[in-house]
Amino acid sequence: MLFLFMNMIDEPEDREKFRILYERYHRLLWQVANQILQDEYLAEDAVQNAYMTALSCLNRFRAPESTASRNFLVTIVRSRSVDLLRKGYHRHEAQPEELPELLAGDTPQDLYFRRYDTERLAGAIRQLEPDYRAVIEYFYLHDCSIKEIAALTHTTAKNITVRLTRARKKLKLLLEQQEGGDSHH
C-alpha cells in the first residue's frame, strides 16, 4: 500500500517524509482505528483514509518522528474511524490519546502545576463527545485553521466554528465542575 501512496507524491523530500510516517506509525494507527471500530478491515479502511488526508496536508508534518506528528495522525485516524461509525457501523468508545509531553527546563514546582493542570485538562477533553474532542485537538494541539479542520472533517467552516464554540463551553463547564470537586477535598 505504501507504494501506491508514494506514487501520489511528486517531491522526493515529501516522499521520504511520508515513508517515515507510514513505516513508523502504521501499526499504531491501525490499533487506534481497530479499537474504535472493532473490525480489522474497517480499521484498515480508516487508516487508508487517514493517509489520504495526511497527503493533502503533508506540509504540516515538519518532523515526521515527532510526538506532534504522531498525535496529528492519530487524531486524523480517529476522525476517519468516527466517520465510518456515523455511516452505520457499531459504535465503540475510543481511548483518548495523551497530550504532548511537558516542556523541560522548568522548576519542579512549575512542572508539578503544569502536569496537574495538563492532567485536569486532558481528563476534561477525554470526557468530550468525539466530534468536540476532535475539533479541540485539531485547533489547539495541531494548530489547524477552521478551514483546515473543515476539510479534514468533511464539513463546513461554519459548522466547525459552532462545534468549537460548543466544545469550549463544555470544556469550561467540565473544568469548573472538576475545580468545584477538588475544593471540597
Phi and psi in degrees as a GROMACS rama.xvg file:
@    title "Ramachandran Plot"
@    xaxis  label "Phi"
@    yaxis  label "Psi"
@TYPE xy
-56.4944  -40.4013  LEU-2
-55.7081  -42.675  PHE-3
-63.5058  -44.1932  LEU-4
-65.658  -41.7825  PHE-5
-61.6713  -32.9672  MET-6
-72.9613  -11.2893  ASN-7
-90.4812  -5.49972  MET-8
-108.965  130.284  ILE-9
-83.8511  -47.9296  ASP-10
-80.6216  132.578  GLU-11
-58.1857  -38.113  PRO-12
-64.0604  -40.7253  GLU-13
-67.839  -36.368  ASP-14
-60.603  -45.1992  ARG-15
-64.8517  -42.2651  GLU-16
-59.6058  -46.4472  LYS-17
-66.8261  -39.5169  PHE-18
-58.9174  -43.8555  ARG-19
-62.4836  -46.8631  ILE-20
-57.4306  -47.4493  LEU-21
-63.294  -51.6387  TYR-22
-68.2461  -34.5581  GLU-23
-78.7226  -35.9775  ARG-24
-116.646  -0.949795  TYR-25
-56.4196  -48.568  HIS-26
-62.4076  -44.7822  ARG-27
-59.6867  -46.6807  LEU-28
-61.7919  -41.4304  LEU-29
-63.6361  -41.2252  TRP-30
-63.5653  -42.0798  GLN-31
-62.1348  -47.7679  VAL-32
-63.7247  -42.3915  ALA-33
-66.8635  -34.1016  ASN-34
-63.993  -38.4359  GLN-35
-74.794  -47.8291  ILE-36
-88.0817  -24.6566  LEU-37
56.8717  37.4641  GLN-38
-154.72  117.223  ASP-39
-64.9748  -32.0814  GLU-40
-74.7792  -41.4511  TYR-41
-65.3238  -36.0035  LEU-42
-61.408  -41.725  ALA-43
-64.4894  -39.4397  GLU-44
-60.7013  -44.6068  ASP-45
-62.2916  -40.9064  ALA-46
-65.6404  -43.3457  VAL-47
-63.8933  -40.4813  GLN-48
-62.8092  -38.2027  ASN-49
-65.0868  -40.0247  ALA-50
-64.7499  -38.267  TYR-51
-61.6107  -42.2135  MET-52
-64.3221  -43.7673  THR-53
-60.7633  -37.2328  ALA-54
-60.308  -36.5853  LEU-55
-72.6901  -15.6443  SER-56
-133.754  39.7063  CYS-57
-59.5121  -28.7777  LEU-58
-64.6157  -17.3533  ASN-59
-76.4344  -15.4681  ARG-60
-93.8107  82.2789  PHE-61
-70.6931  -41.9656  ARG-62
-126.839  99.6162  ALA-63
-59.8745  -25.8749  PRO-64
-84.7306  -3.27925  GLU-65
-76.5533  158.666  SER-66
-62.1539  -36.2498  THR-67
-62.5537  -41.685  ALA-68
-64.9051  -43.7974  SER-69
-60.6448  -47.706  ARG-70
-63.356  -38.4649  ASN-71
-63.5668  -45.6373  PHE-72
-62.4028  -41.0606  LEU-73
-63.5396  -40.5905  VAL-74
-62.5142  -41.5766  THR-75
-64.2121  -46.4121  ILE-76
-66.6601  -34.4333  VAL-77
-61.2979  -45.6817  ARG-78
-60.8107  -44.6335  SER-79
-65.1932  -36.1652  ARG-80
-66.3331  -42.678  SER-81
-64.4741  -36.5586  VAL-82
-57.7646  -43.4155  ASP-83
-65.341  -37.9661  LEU-84
-63.1156  -39.4558  LEU-85
-63.2648  -24.8347  ARG-86
-82.1562  8.51469  LYS-87
112.158  6.59688  GLY-88
-86.0779  159.238  TYR-89
-60.2568  137.827  HIS-90
-87.9759  137.697  ARG-91
-139.013  139.013  HIS-92
-67.3644  130.732  GLU-93
-80.6736  146.116  ALA-94
-88.1176  126.107  GLN-95
-67.0817  148.134  PRO-96
-85.6157  153.077  GLU-97
-65.3337  154.808  GLU-98
-79.4894  158.87  LEU-99
-55.3623  153.357  PRO-100
-63.8468  157.976  GLU-101
-71.6549  154.769  LEU-102
-76.1224  144.291  LEU-103
-88.6019  164.503  ALA-104
96.7769  0.74445  GLY-105
-91.6306  166.787  ASP-106
-69.0778  158.364  THR-107
-56.5495  -36.5277  PRO-108
-64.09  -45.2136  GLN-109
-59.2723  -45.4731  ASP-110
-62.1729  -41.6917  LEU-111
-60.4886  -50.0004  TYR-112
-68.7915  -38.148  PHE-113
-64.2426  -43.0545  ARG-114
-63.3854  -43.5107  ARG-115
-61.2934  -47.7769  TYR-116
-64.5255  -40.8485  ASP-117
-64.5535  -42.2408  THR-118
-64.1573  -40.9568  GLU-119
-62.8552  -45.8109  ARG-120
-63.6156  -45.623  LEU-121
-60.9517  -40.8909  ALA-122
-62.7928  -41.2155  GLY-123
-67.7501  -41.5612  ALA-124
-62.2554  -39.6726  ILE-125
-61.4872  -26.2667  ARG-126
-81.3865  -13.2079  GLN-127
-70.3059  153.598  LEU-128
-62.5566  151.541  GLU-129
-52.6046  -40.7407  PRO-130
-63.4283  -42.9859  ASP-131
-70.3176  -41.9417  TYR-132
-60.3704  -43.7626  ARG-133
-61.924  -43.4403  ALA-134
-64.1684  -42.9226  VAL-135
-61.4464  -45.3236  ILE-136
-64.0254  -46.9991  GLU-137
-59.4172  -46.4696  TYR-138
-72.1101  -49.0463  PHE-139
-93.1546  -40.5777  TYR-140
-83.1034  -33.774  LEU-141
-109.887  1.32436  HIS-142
56.8189  36.6098  ASP-143
-82.1188  148.468  CYS-144
-79.7498  167.561  SER-145
-58.0227  -43.5582  ILE-146
-63.2713  -41.2201  LYS-147
-64.6662  -41.7123  GLU-148
-63.9692  -41.0999  ILE-149
-59.8989  -42.7536  ALA-150
-66.2881  -41.8932  ALA-151
-66.1349  -33.4638  LEU-152
-101.863  4.18065  THR-153
56.4853  49.7437  HIS-154
-143.167  -176.672  THR-155
-89.3986  158.005  THR-156
-61.8628  -38.3746  ALA-157
-61.1475  -43.3083  LYS-158
-61.8136  -40.1303  ASN-159
-65.9848  -40.6127  ILE-160
-60.582  -42.8964  THR-161
-64.4135  -46.7786  VAL-162
-60.1544  -42.3246  ARG-163
-64.0786  -42.5936  LEU-164
-61.84  -46.5587  THR-165
-65.1985  -40.6961  ARG-166
-62.9157  -41.8748  ALA-167
-61.9003  -43.4627  ARG-168
-62.7499  -44.5472  LYS-169
-65.2029  -40.3428  LYS-170
-63.8835  -43.3686  LEU-171
-61.2662  -44.5785  LYS-172
-62.199  -44.3355  LEU-173
-62.1459  -41.8028  LEU-174
-67.3841  -38.7004  LEU-175
-64.8618  -38.7728  GLU-176
-66.0581  -39.9214  GLN-177
-63.4369  -43.1363  GLN-178
-63.4069  -41.1391  GLU-179
-62.5556  -40.0728  GLY-180
-68.8607  -35.8666  GLY-181
-70.2505  -32.0944  ASP-182
-72.2712  -16.6201  SER-183
-87.4416  -6.78812  HIS-184
